[in-house]
Amino acid sequence: MEHHSAYGLSIESLDIVIVDDSKSVLTMIRSMISSMKVARVRSYDRGDTALHAMMHEPPNVLITDLNMAPMSGLQLLSLIRRQTMEPLCYIPVIVITAHATEQRVARLFETGAHHVLAKPMSSAAIQQRLMSLCSDKRLMRLEGDRFVIEGMHEVLEEKRSRLRSLAKARQFHEETLPQAKRSQRDVDRILQRNEEEGQANEQPQSVYQGNRFLKAAKSAGSTASRPSRSKRYASVGGRRR
């Protein structure tokens, strides 16, 4: 097992190859990397042309687009990871894609990519990936006739396990949510019915108590308005009429 060819280097000492079949994107990436004062930048618009140049002068880092013709970025990556392509098999690869789906990214990592960048990418993102490569201690391990990144299978399996757990949780939620909603509606209806029945039972009692209060008030008023018998006698000189 060996480290990849950029490990332990500084960004300023890197020899970088860029491959993209879009001339405008190629120019943009080259400009971004040149501003980082790297040792050398080579750019190619075809994967097969870049491969031929790398076989003569291996770079420290390869940055390639994914969707290219006639050779795609995945084909280029898969080809240089073969044991027969040594020393190219130790070159760390950054793949650029406009469609970074979970399945596509996982396949790129399994094939031997060190990093995947989604378009549009910034100069800061590229620089961060290059700095990460320079300090990346993961070894290149021979598996069959191909070199893979040490620990990548375990990382991908752990990620797949988390995705499977999330999928099960999502499925359980989708299956139980309608039943939970129905149960909650039943509970709400029961509570509303009990509340309505309680209000109905309280209303006659309050009316009855109100009527008693009114009767008591009228009785007290009529009693207070009539003078007592002794006062009536006094008003006529103490004699009855």
Disulfide bonds with the S-S distance in Angstrom:
none
